[in-house]
Amino acid sequence: MLEDFTFEAKRKIIHIDMDAFFASVEELDDPKLLGKAIAVGGGSRGVVAAASYEARKFGVRSAMSSVIAQKLCPHLIFVKPRFERYKEISNQIRSIFLEYTPLVEPLSLDEAYLDVSEYPSATLVAEEIRRRIKKNTGLSASAGISINKFLAKIASDWNKPDGQKTLPPEEVLDFLERLDVKKFHGIGKKTKLKMYKLGIYTGKDLKAQTLEDLSSHFGKAGGYYYQVVRGIHLSPVKPHRTPKSVGAERTFEKNLSSELFLEDKLQSIAAILEKRLSKNKVAGKTITLKIKYSDFKQLTRSKTGTLYLSSQALIFEQAKELLYQEKLLNSVRLIGISISNLNTLKKKQEVKPLKEASQLCLPF
């Protein structure tokens, strides 16, 4: 597999990540918010969509309950989100990316991968793009530069905010060996704790594991860990990403304790989902019902059928069946539906053991 890694080492990938994007846009449009702890989103029943760096110092994070955020930071200022405005600026930023390469893979409104393999120096390209973003929008961005998407994403978080880090091929393996496994993209809190219990604290520890051991402990993800710790991640930058699932959910102003009340909500969510599936021109065989209770305990119920779902009527029918599958444990604060196992997905190739590869030094 040496030739695979050699090909990969010839790639130059940039990961651009806007700094506290939603919050920064609000500060840009309202200078009175500059330097203050702000959270976009919130409300008595909502969650934080984004937090300024001043708020993050108090532990406020995105996806956190607004109630918890307020307790952590009593002087926190909640700002109503303006997604049309965020999308407007995101489009400006994306137009800058496209001036440098057509190989742009957006991950969200505030981050994207760029393949700039044709340039002599990806580092200089990243610096110039960040300067252009600052000049055109007034916002700062951070960047990571390396031989693949996995490494570029890790690097972009290294010197945040308003910084960048380059990981050239000759430094990759040493960098990964010294890295705490919690810094690996794809290793969350639960997996991190599991690895720690197994004595896997660093990339070096992870690299010492066999593919068989990792697969037995982590399933299919074990093969992914086996590869990335060796600097191998062959996924190309995909300008047109195929969604793995399409979903919609709703948080209620007041908790609902009856399935009958939830049915009405499922009907409206199914309507939204039908529009999103139509927009993406996809349908799926697996439907998942998400329920979050008033105590924040969350559960999901899934069902896979033989037919592809895309219409509101069929989605509601299947979601309703999942709703009544078991009795509610408590009153409900949020309910959602997602459709996966889409008709556009291709099965991923199974991971095979890879031989240790030598590094190919290229200007970065």
C-alpha positions as CSV (number, residue, x, y, z in Angstrom):
1,M,0.0,0.0,0.0
2,L,3.0,2.3,-0.2
3,E,1.8,3.8,-3.5
4,D,-1.4,4.8,-1.8
5,F,0.3,6.8,0.8
6,T,2.8,8.3,-1.7
7,F,-0.2,9.6,-3.7
8,E,-1.8,11.0,-0.6
9,A,1.4,12.8,0.5
10,K,1.3,14.7,-2.8
11,R,-2.1,16.2,-1.8
12,K,-2.2,19.6,-0.1
13,I,-5.4,20.1,1.8
14,I,-6.5,23.2,3.7
15,H,-9.2,23.2,6.3
16,I,-10.6,26.7,6.9
17,D,-12.7,27.2,10.0
18,M,-14.2,30.6,10.9
19,D,-13.7,31.7,14.4
20,A,-16.9,31.7,16.5
21,F,-18.7,32.4,13.3
22,F,-22.3,33.2,14.4
23,A,-21.1,35.1,17.4
24,S,-18.5,37.0,15.4
25,V,-21.1,38.1,12.8
26,E,-23.3,39.5,15.6
27,E,-20.3,41.4,17.0
28,L,-19.5,42.7,13.5
29,D,-23.1,44.0,13.0
30,D,-23.4,45.3,16.6
31,P,-20.1,46.7,17.9
32,K,-21.6,47.1,21.4
33,L,-21.3,43.3,21.8
34,L,-17.5,43.3,21.2
35,G,-15.6,41.9,24.1
36,K,-18.7,40.6,25.8
37,A,-19.8,37.1,26.6
38,I,-22.5,36.4,24.1
39,A,-24.4,33.3,23.0
40,V,-26.4,33.0,19.7
41,G,-29.6,31.1,20.3
42,G,-30.8,30.3,23.8
43,G,-34.1,31.4,25.2
44,S,-35.8,29.6,28.1
45,R,-36.2,26.4,26.1
46,G,-33.4,26.6,23.6
47,V,-29.8,25.7,23.2
48,V,-26.7,27.7,22.4
49,A,-25.9,27.7,18.6
50,A,-22.6,29.5,19.1
51,A,-20.7,31.3,21.8
52,S,-18.1,34.1,21.7
53,Y,-14.6,33.3,23.0
54,E,-15.4,35.5,26.1
55,A,-18.4,33.2,26.9
56,R,-16.3,30.1,26.2
57,K,-13.9,31.1,29.0
58,F,-16.8,30.3,31.4
59,G,-17.5,26.9,29.8
60,V,-20.3,27.9,27.5
61,R,-20.3,25.8,24.4
62,S,-22.5,25.2,21.3
63,A,-25.4,22.7,21.7
64,M,-25.5,23.4,25.5
65,S,-28.8,24.1,27.2
66,S,-29.4,27.9,27.6
67,V,-30.3,27.3,31.2
68,I,-26.9,25.6,31.9
69,A,-25.1,28.3,29.9
70,Q,-26.7,31.1,32.0
71,K,-25.7,29.4,35.2
72,L,-22.1,29.0,34.0
73,C,-22.0,32.7,32.9
74,P,-24.6,34.8,34.7
75,H,-23.8,37.9,32.6
76,L,-24.2,36.0,29.3
77,I,-26.0,38.0,26.6
78,F,-28.3,35.9,24.4
79,V,-28.7,37.0,20.8
80,K,-31.4,35.8,18.4
81,P,-29.9,33.9,15.5
82,R,-30.1,35.4,12.0
83,F,-29.3,32.5,9.7
84,E,-30.0,34.4,6.5
85,R,-27.3,36.8,7.5
86,Y,-24.9,34.0,8.3
87,K,-25.6,32.3,5.0
88,E,-25.0,35.6,3.2
89,I,-21.5,36.0,4.6
90,S,-20.8,32.3,4.2
91,N,-21.5,32.7,0.5
92,Q,-19.0,35.6,0.3
93,I,-16.4,33.4,2.0
94,R,-17.1,30.5,-0.3
95,S,-16.7,32.7,-3.4
96,I,-13.2,33.5,-2.1
97,F,-12.4,29.8,-1.9
98,L,-13.6,29.2,-5.4
99,E,-11.2,31.9,-6.7
100,Y,-8.3,29.5,-5.7
101,T,-9.7,26.1,-6.4
102,P,-12.9,24.4,-7.7
103,L,-12.2,21.6,-5.2
104,V,-14.1,23.0,-2.2
105,E,-16.0,20.8,0.2
106,P,-18.2,22.8,2.6
107,L,-18.9,21.1,5.9
108,S,-21.2,23.8,7.2
109,L,-21.7,27.6,6.9
110,D,-18.4,28.2,8.7
111,E,-15.9,25.6,7.6
112,A,-14.7,23.9,4.4
113,Y,-11.9,21.7,2.9
114,L,-9.9,23.0,0.0
115,D,-7.6,20.9,-2.2
116,V,-4.8,23.2,-3.4
117,S,-2.4,20.5,-4.5
118,E,-1.5,22.4,-7.7
119,Y,0.0,25.3,-5.7
120,P,3.7,25.4,-4.8
121,S,2.9,26.4,-1.2
122,A,-0.4,25.5,0.5
123,T,0.7,27.5,3.5
124,L,0.9,30.7,1.5
125,V,-2.4,30.1,-0.1
126,A,-4.0,29.6,3.3
127,E,-2.5,32.9,4.6
128,E,-3.8,34.8,1.6
129,I,-7.3,33.3,1.9
130,R,-7.4,34.3,5.5
131,R,-6.3,37.8,4.7
132,R,-9.0,38.0,1.9
133,I,-11.7,36.9,4.3
134,K,-10.6,39.5,6.9
135,K,-10.6,42.2,4.3
136,N,-13.9,41.3,2.6
137,T,-15.9,40.4,5.7
138,G,-14.1,41.8,8.7
139,L,-14.1,38.3,10.3
140,S,-11.2,36.1,11.2
141,A,-10.6,32.5,10.2
142,S,-8.2,29.8,11.2
143,A,-6.6,27.2,8.9
144,G,-5.0,23.9,9.0
145,I,-2.8,22.6,6.2
146,S,-1.6,19.1,5.6
147,I,-1.6,16.0,3.4
148,N,-5.2,15.0,4.0
149,K,-8.5,16.2,5.5
150,F,-8.1,14.4,8.8
151,L,-4.8,16.1,9.6
152,A,-5.9,19.5,8.2
153,K,-8.9,19.6,10.5
154,I,-6.7,18.8,13.6
155,A,-4.2,21.5,12.5
156,S,-6.9,24.2,12.1
157,D,-7.8,24.0,15.7
158,W,-4.2,24.3,16.8
159,N,-3.7,28.1,16.8
160,K,-7.3,29.3,17.1
161,P,-8.4,32.0,16.9
162,D,-7.0,33.8,13.9
163,G,-4.1,31.5,13.3
164,Q,-2.9,28.5,11.2
165,K,-0.7,25.5,11.4
166,T,1.0,23.5,8.7
167,L,1.7,19.8,9.1
168,P,4.1,18.8,6.2
169,P,4.5,15.1,5.3
170,E,7.8,14.7,7.1
171,E,6.3,15.8,10.5
172,V,3.1,13.9,10.4
173,L,4.0,10.6,12.1
174,D,6.0,12.2,14.9
175,F,3.1,14.7,15.5
176,L,0.5,12.0,15.6
177,E,2.5,9.8,18.0
178,R,2.7,12.7,20.5
179,L,-0.9,13.7,20.2
180,D,-3.4,12.9,22.9
181,V,-6.1,10.7,21.4
182,K,-8.8,13.1,22.5
183,K,-7.5,15.5,19.8
184,F,-8.1,12.9,17.0
185,H,-11.1,13.9,14.9
186,G,-13.7,11.2,15.4
187,I,-12.8,10.3,18.9
188,G,-15.5,11.7,21.2
189,K,-15.8,11.8,25.0
190,K,-17.1,8.2,25.4
191,T,-14.5,6.8,23.0
192,K,-11.7,8.8,24.7
193,L,-12.6,7.3,28.1
194,K,-12.7,3.8,26.7
195,M,-9.3,4.3,25.2
196,Y,-7.9,5.6,28.4
197,K,-9.2,2.6,30.2
198,L,-7.4,0.4,27.7
199,G,-4.2,2.3,28.3
200,I,-4.4,4.2,25.0
201,Y,-3.5,7.8,25.8
202,T,-1.5,9.0,22.9
203,G,-1.1,8.4,19.2
204,K,1.9,6.2,20.0
205,D,-0.2,4.0,22.2
206,L,-2.9,3.8,19.5
207,K,-0.3,2.9,16.9
208,A,0.9,0.0,19.0
209,Q,-2.5,-1.6,18.7
210,T,-3.1,-4.2,16.0
211,L,-6.0,-3.8,13.6
212,E,-7.6,-6.9,15.1
213,D,-7.5,-5.4,18.6
214,L,-8.9,-2.1,17.6
215,S,-11.7,-3.7,15.6
216,S,-12.6,-5.9,18.5
217,H,-12.9,-2.9,20.8
218,F,-14.3,-0.3,18.5
219,G,-15.9,-2.2,15.6
220,K,-15.6,-0.6,12.1
221,A,-14.2,2.6,13.7
222,G,-11.2,0.5,14.8
223,G,-10.1,0.3,11.2
224,Y,-10.4,4.1,10.8
225,Y,-8.2,4.6,13.9
226,Y,-5.6,2.2,12.6
227,Q,-5.3,4.2,9.4
228,V,-5.4,7.8,10.6
229,V,-2.8,7.3,13.4
230,R,-0.5,6.3,10.5
231,G,-1.3,9.5,8.7
232,I,-3.5,7.7,6.2
233,H,-6.9,9.2,5.2
234,L,-7.7,8.7,1.5
235,S,-11.0,10.6,1.4
236,P,-10.7,13.2,-1.4
237,V,-12.2,16.7,-1.2
238,K,-15.7,16.4,-2.6
239,P,-17.2,19.5,-4.0
240,H,-20.7,18.0,-4.0
241,R,-21.1,16.1,-0.7
242,T,-23.7,13.4,-0.6
243,P,-25.7,13.7,2.7
244,K,-25.7,10.6,4.9
245,S,-29.0,11.5,6.5
246,V,-31.6,14.2,6.4
247,G,-33.5,15.3,9.5
248,A,-35.6,17.8,11.3
249,E,-36.5,18.4,14.9
250,R,-38.4,20.7,17.2
251,T,-37.9,21.9,20.8
252,F,-41.2,22.8,22.6
253,E,-41.9,25.9,24.7
254,K,-43.6,23.6,27.2
255,N,-43.0,20.0,27.8
256,L,-45.5,17.6,26.3
257,S,-46.5,14.5,28.2
258,S,-49.0,12.8,25.8
259,E,-48.4,10.9,22.6
260,L,-51.5,12.5,21.1
261,F,-49.9,16.0,21.5
262,L,-46.7,14.7,20.0
263,E,-48.5,13.3,16.9
264,D,-49.4,16.8,15.8
265,K,-45.8,17.9,16.1
266,L,-44.6,14.9,14.2
267,Q,-47.0,15.8,11.4
268,S,-45.4,19.3,11.0
269,I,-41.8,17.8,11.3
270,A,-42.7,15.3,8.6
271,A,-43.7,18.1,6.3
272,I,-40.5,19.9,6.8
273,L,-38.5,16.7,6.2
274,E,-40.4,16.1,3.0
275,K,-39.2,19.5,1.7
276,R,-35.6,18.8,2.7
277,L,-35.6,15.4,1.1
278,S,-37.0,16.9,-2.1
279,K,-34.4,19.7,-2.1
280,N,-31.6,17.2,-1.8
281,K,-33.3,14.8,-4.3
282,V,-33.0,11.8,-1.9
283,A,-35.1,9.2,-0.1
284,G,-34.2,6.7,2.6
285,K,-35.1,3.3,3.9
286,T,-34.3,4.0,7.6
287,I,-36.3,6.3,9.8
288,T,-35.2,7.3,13.2
289,L,-37.3,9.0,15.9
290,K,-35.4,11.1,18.4
291,I,-36.9,11.9,21.8
292,K,-35.4,14.2,24.4
293,Y,-37.1,14.2,27.8
294,S,-37.5,17.1,30.2
295,D,-34.6,15.7,32.3
296,F,-32.4,15.8,29.0
297,K,-32.3,12.0,28.8
298,Q,-32.3,11.2,25.1
299,L,-33.3,8.1,23.2
300,T,-33.7,7.0,19.5
301,R,-35.9,4.4,17.9
302,S,-35.2,3.3,14.4
303,K,-36.8,1.1,11.7
304,T,-35.5,0.0,8.3
305,G,-38.0,-1.0,5.6
306,T,-37.9,-2.2,2.0
307,L,-39.3,1.0,0.5
308,Y,-37.6,4.4,0.2
309,L,-39.4,7.1,2.3
310,S,-39.7,10.7,1.0
311,S,-43.4,11.8,1.3
312,Q,-44.8,13.5,4.4
313,A,-47.6,10.8,4.7
314,L,-45.3,7.8,4.8
315,I,-42.7,9.6,7.1
316,F,-45.5,10.5,9.5
317,E,-47.0,7.0,9.4
318,Q,-43.6,5.4,10.2
319,A,-42.7,8.0,12.9
320,K,-46.0,7.5,14.6
321,E,-45.4,3.8,14.7
322,L,-42.1,4.4,16.4
323,L,-43.7,6.9,18.8
324,Y,-46.1,4.2,20.1
325,Q,-43.5,1.5,20.2
326,E,-42.9,2.1,23.9
327,K,-44.5,4.2,26.5
328,L,-43.0,7.6,27.3
329,L,-40.7,7.7,30.3
330,N,-41.2,11.4,31.1
331,S,-42.5,14.6,29.6
332,V,-40.9,15.5,26.3
333,R,-39.0,18.7,25.4
334,L,-37.8,17.8,21.9
335,I,-38.7,15.4,19.2
336,G,-37.1,14.8,15.8
337,I,-37.2,12.6,12.7
338,S,-34.3,11.7,10.5
339,I,-34.1,9.6,7.3
340,S,-30.9,7.7,6.5
341,N,-29.8,4.7,4.4
342,L,-30.3,7.0,1.5
343,N,-30.6,6.0,-2.2
344,T,-27.5,8.0,-3.1
345,L,-25.0,6.3,-0.7
346,K,-22.4,3.8,-1.8
347,K,-21.1,1.2,0.6
348,K,-17.6,2.0,1.9
349,Q,-14.8,-0.4,1.2
350,E,-13.6,-2.5,4.1
351,V,-10.4,-1.4,5.7
352,K,-7.4,-3.6,5.0
353,P,-4.2,-3.7,7.0
354,L,-1.7,-1.2,5.6
355,K,2.1,-1.6,5.6
356,E,4.2,1.1,7.3
357,A,4.9,3.8,4.7
358,S,7.9,6.1,4.3
359,Q,7.3,9.9,4.1
360,L,7.6,11.9,0.9
361,C,8.9,15.4,1.5
362,L,7.3,18.1,-0.6
363,P,7.2,21.9,-0.2
364,F,4.2,22.9,1.9
